Amino acid sequence: MERKKLEIPVNQSLNLQLLFDEPLVGESKFGEYYMYAVKNGNDDSEYSFFAPLSVHEQLKNKPKGTMFQLTRTATQKGKKLVTDYEVKFQ
């Protein structure tokens, strides 16, 4: 099954569920990546989520079926817009 890449709008939350116990770990020209298969509780669709390291650290030991809320935030730091994620387990 082909899963679409999960895109989270800034300052919005999604209710997600892990579909597997472990992510697919690989390496690209940008470095190591962690791809999780998740189900979006808002529309019940399946997606591929490329987790940043901070999110991966919170998800890596969670079993299949774990429900969590993921919020993407952005803050201005000087001239840069810095994106961050908040994870809340349900």
Secondary structure in CASP SS format (residue, H / E / C, confidence):
PFRMAT SS
TARGET T0000
AUTHOR 0000-0000-0000
METHOD secondary structure of the structure
MODEL  1
M C 1.00
E C 1.00
R C 1.00
K E 1.00
K E 1.00
L C 1.00
E C 1.00
I C 1.00
P C 1.00
V C 1.00
N C 1.00
Q E 1.00
S E 1.00
L E 1.00
N E 1.00
L E 1.00
Q E 1.00
L E 1.00
L C 1.00
F C 1.00
D C 1.00
E C 1.00
P C 1.00
L E 1.00
V E 1.00
G E 1.00
E E 1.00
S E 1.00
K C 1.00
F C 1.00
G E 1.00
E E 1.00
Y E 1.00
Y E 1.00
M E 1.00
Y E 1.00
A E 1.00
V E 1.00
K E 1.00
N E 1.00
G C 1.00
N C 1.00
D C 1.00
D C 1.00
S C 1.00
E E 1.00
Y E 1.00
S E 1.00
F E 1.00
F E 1.00
A E 1.00
P C 1.00
L H 1.00
S H 1.00
V H 1.00
H H 1.00
E H 1.00
Q H 1.00
L H 1.00
K C 1.00
N C 1.00
K C 1.00
P C 1.00
K C 1.00
G C 1.00
T C 1.00
M E 1.00
F E 1.00
Q E 1.00
L E 1.00
T E 1.00
R E 1.00
T E 1.00
A E 1.00
T E 1.00
Q E 1.00
K E 1.00
G C 1.00
K C 1.00
K E 1.00
L E 1.00
V E 1.00
T E 1.00
D E 1.00
Y E 1.00
E E 1.00
V E 1.00
K E 1.00
F E 1.00
Q C 1.00
END
